Amino acid sequence: MKNLLIILLFLVPFFTQAQTQMQPYLSLEDATHISDAAEAKSKAEGWNMVIVVMDAGGHIISLRKMDGVQIGSIDVAIGKAKTAVYFKRPTKVFEDAMKAEGGARIATLPNAVAIEGGLPIFKDGIIVGSIGISGASSAQDGIVAAAALLAF
């Protein structure tokens, strides 16, 4: 009995500490809400898109391919989402850097897609995931991604 009490005294702090240190995360419900907003904006503008939402580890939570969009946009949207979550910044930053003098170095970065349309997603100042949009021009992809995050 004494040994059981000692074990419990050691374990209780671990359980309470684990519960209080939970990191924010992007749920499937969150990803669905974000994707719904992106799809609504795409439809309102008459653009067919691929919409990808990833978690903080760069894993796909949600992928939607709207009717009529080219299949090449699937990999591009995944790449944009991965870039945004890996580098914790919009892919437009890389697109703009490519246009600057010496910007071609950006092309050598692994997992960096230098095309607008990828945005990181933050909760309470912590990155929880990203969105990647592809299917129209890069500027239009960026508009849809931004509209989706405004709904979040």
C-alpha positions as a Markdown table, in Angstrom:
| # | Residue | x | y | z |
|---|---|---|---|---|
| 1 | Met | 0.0 | 0.0 | 0.0 |
| 2 | Lys | 2.8 | 2.3 | 0.9 |
| 3 | Asn | 4.5 | 1.7 | -2.5 |
| 4 | Leu | 1.2 | 2.5 | -4.3 |
| 5 | Leu | 0.9 | 5.8 | -2.5 |
| 6 | Ile | 4.4 | 6.7 | -3.4 |
| 7 | Ile | 3.8 | 5.9 | -7.1 |
| 8 | Leu | 0.6 | 8.0 | -7.1 |
| 9 | Leu | 2.4 | 10.9 | -5.5 |
| 10 | Phe | 5.0 | 10.8 | -8.3 |
| 11 | Leu | 2.4 | 10.4 | -11.1 |
| 12 | Val | -0.1 | 13.0 | -10.2 |
| 13 | Pro | 2.1 | 16.0 | -11.0 |
| 14 | Phe | 2.8 | 14.6 | -14.5 |
| 15 | Phe | -0.9 | 14.2 | -15.3 |
| 16 | Thr | -1.8 | 17.7 | -14.1 |
| 17 | Gln | 1.1 | 19.3 | -15.9 |
| 18 | Ala | 0.3 | 17.5 | -19.2 |
| 19 | Gln | -3.2 | 18.8 | -19.1 |
| 20 | Thr | -2.2 | 22.4 | -18.5 |
| 21 | Gln | 0.4 | 22.5 | -21.3 |
| 22 | Met | -1.8 | 21.6 | -24.2 |
| 23 | Gln | -0.8 | 23.4 | -27.4 |
| 24 | Pro | -3.4 | 24.9 | -29.7 |
| 25 | Tyr | -4.1 | 22.8 | -32.8 |
| 26 | Leu | -6.1 | 22.9 | -36.0 |
| 27 | Ser | -9.0 | 20.5 | -35.7 |
| 28 | Leu | -10.9 | 18.8 | -38.6 |
| 29 | Glu | -13.8 | 21.1 | -37.8 |
| 30 | Asp | -11.5 | 24.1 | -38.2 |
| 31 | Ala | -10.1 | 22.8 | -41.5 |
| 32 | Thr | -13.6 | 22.2 | -42.8 |
| 33 | His | -14.7 | 25.7 | -41.8 |
| 34 | Ile | -11.7 | 27.2 | -43.5 |
| 35 | Ser | -12.2 | 25.1 | -46.6 |
| 36 | Asp | -15.9 | 26.0 | -46.8 |
| 37 | Ala | -15.0 | 29.7 | -46.7 |
| 38 | Ala | -12.3 | 29.2 | -49.4 |
| 39 | Glu | -14.8 | 27.3 | -51.6 |
| 40 | Ala | -17.5 | 30.0 | -51.1 |
| 41 | Lys | -15.1 | 32.8 | -52.1 |
| 42 | Ser | -13.9 | 30.7 | -55.1 |
| 43 | Lys | -17.4 | 30.1 | -56.3 |
| 44 | Ala | -18.4 | 33.8 | -55.8 |
| 45 | Glu | -15.5 | 34.8 | -58.0 |
| 46 | Gly | -16.1 | 32.1 | -60.6 |
| 47 | Trp | -12.7 | 30.4 | -60.0 |
| 48 | Asn | -12.2 | 26.7 | -59.7 |
| 49 | Met | -9.6 | 25.9 | -57.0 |
| 50 | Val | -7.8 | 23.2 | -55.1 |
| 51 | Ile | -8.0 | 23.9 | -51.4 |
| 52 | Val | -5.5 | 22.3 | -49.0 |
| 53 | Val | -5.4 | 22.7 | -45.2 |
| 54 | Met | -2.5 | 21.2 | -43.3 |
| 55 | Asp | -1.6 | 20.8 | -39.6 |
| 56 | Ala | 1.5 | 22.3 | -37.9 |
| 57 | Gly | 3.5 | 19.2 | -39.0 |
| 58 | Gly | 2.8 | 19.7 | -42.7 |
| 59 | His | 0.2 | 16.8 | -42.9 |
| 60 | Ile | -2.9 | 17.2 | -44.9 |
| 61 | Ile | -6.1 | 17.6 | -42.9 |
| 62 | Ser | -8.3 | 18.6 | -45.8 |
| 63 | Leu | -8.0 | 18.6 | -49.6 |
| 64 | Arg | -10.8 | 19.7 | -51.9 |
| 65 | Lys | -10.6 | 19.8 | -55.7 |
| 66 | Met | -13.4 | 21.8 | -57.2 |
| 67 | Asp | -15.0 | 20.5 | -60.4 |
| 68 | Gly | -13.1 | 21.7 | -63.5 |
| 69 | Val | -9.8 | 22.6 | -62.0 |
| 70 | Gln | -6.6 | 21.2 | -63.6 |
| 71 | Ile | -5.1 | 18.3 | -61.7 |
| 72 | Gly | -1.7 | 20.0 | -61.7 |
| 73 | Ser | -3.1 | 22.4 | -59.1 |
| 74 | Ile | -3.3 | 19.6 | -56.5 |
| 75 | Asp | 0.5 | 19.4 | -56.1 |
| 76 | Val | 0.9 | 23.1 | -56.3 |
| 77 | Ala | -1.7 | 23.7 | -53.5 |
| 78 | Ile | 0.0 | 21.1 | -51.4 |
| 79 | Gly | 3.4 | 22.7 | -52.0 |
| 80 | Lys | 2.0 | 26.2 | -51.1 |
| 81 | Ala | 0.5 | 24.9 | -47.9 |
| 82 | Lys | 3.7 | 23.1 | -47.0 |
| 83 | Thr | 5.8 | 26.1 | -47.7 |
| 84 | Ala | 3.6 | 28.3 | -45.5 |
| 85 | Val | 3.7 | 25.9 | -42.5 |
| 86 | Tyr | 7.4 | 25.0 | -42.8 |
| 87 | Phe | 8.6 | 28.6 | -43.1 |
| 88 | Lys | 5.8 | 30.2 | -41.0 |
| 89 | Arg | 5.1 | 32.9 | -43.6 |
| 90 | Pro | 3.0 | 33.5 | -46.7 |
| 91 | Thr | 4.3 | 32.1 | -50.0 |
| 92 | Lys | 4.0 | 35.6 | -51.4 |
| 93 | Val | 7.1 | 36.5 | -49.4 |
| 94 | Phe | 9.0 | 34.0 | -51.5 |
| 95 | Glu | 7.4 | 35.2 | -54.8 |
| 96 | Asp | 8.4 | 38.8 | -54.0 |
| 97 | Ala | 11.9 | 37.7 | -53.0 |
| 98 | Met | 12.3 | 35.9 | -56.4 |
| 99 | Lys | 11.7 | 39.2 | -58.1 |
| 100 | Ala | 14.4 | 41.0 | -56.2 |
| 101 | Glu | 18.1 | 41.0 | -57.2 |
| 102 | Gly | 19.7 | 37.7 | -56.2 |
| 103 | Gly | 16.2 | 36.2 | -55.6 |
| 104 | Ala | 16.9 | 33.1 | -57.7 |
| 105 | Arg | 18.5 | 31.7 | -54.5 |
| 106 | Ile | 15.0 | 31.1 | -53.2 |
| 107 | Ala | 14.6 | 28.4 | -55.8 |
| 108 | Thr | 17.3 | 26.3 | -54.0 |
| 109 | Leu | 15.3 | 26.2 | -50.7 |
| 110 | Pro | 13.8 | 22.8 | -50.1 |
| 111 | Asn | 10.0 | 22.8 | -49.7 |
| 112 | Ala | 9.7 | 26.5 | -50.8 |
| 113 | Val | 7.1 | 27.2 | -53.5 |
| 114 | Ala | 7.5 | 30.8 | -54.5 |
| 115 | Ile | 4.0 | 31.4 | -55.7 |
| 116 | Glu | 1.3 | 33.4 | -53.9 |
| 117 | Gly | -1.6 | 31.4 | -52.4 |
| 118 | Gly | -0.1 | 29.8 | -49.3 |
| 119 | Leu | -0.7 | 31.2 | -45.8 |
| 120 | Pro | 0.2 | 30.0 | -42.3 |
| 121 | Ile | -2.5 | 29.7 | -39.8 |
| 122 | Phe | -2.0 | 30.9 | -36.2 |
| 123 | Lys | -3.9 | 30.4 | -33.0 |
| 124 | Asp | -2.9 | 32.3 | -29.9 |
| 125 | Gly | 0.4 | 33.3 | -31.7 |
| 126 | Ile | 1.3 | 29.7 | -32.3 |
| 127 | Ile | 1.4 | 28.2 | -35.8 |
| 128 | Val | -1.3 | 25.4 | -36.0 |
| 129 | Gly | -1.3 | 24.8 | -39.8 |
| 130 | Ser | -1.6 | 26.4 | -43.2 |
| 131 | Ile | -3.7 | 26.8 | -46.3 |
| 132 | Gly | -2.7 | 26.4 | -49.9 |
| 133 | Ile | -4.8 | 27.4 | -52.8 |
| 134 | Ser | -4.2 | 26.8 | -56.5 |
| 135 | Gly | -6.2 | 26.9 | -59.7 |
| 136 | Ala | -6.3 | 30.5 | -60.9 |
| 137 | Ser | -3.6 | 33.2 | -61.1 |
| 138 | Ser | -1.3 | 33.5 | -58.0 |
| 139 | Ala | -3.0 | 36.8 | -57.0 |
| 140 | Gln | -6.4 | 35.2 | -57.2 |
| 141 | Asp | -5.2 | 32.2 | -55.2 |
| 142 | Gly | -4.0 | 34.6 | -52.6 |
| 143 | Ile | -7.3 | 36.4 | -52.5 |
| 144 | Val | -9.1 | 33.1 | -51.8 |
| 145 | Ala | -6.6 | 32.0 | -49.1 |
| 146 | Ala | -6.9 | 35.4 | -47.3 |
| 147 | Ala | -10.7 | 35.2 | -47.4 |
| 148 | Ala | -10.7 | 31.7 | -46.0 |
| 149 | Leu | -8.5 | 32.8 | -43.0 |
| 150 | Leu | -10.7 | 35.9 | -42.4 |
| 151 | Ala | -13.6 | 33.4 | -41.8 |
| 152 | Phe | -11.4 | 31.5 | -39.3 |
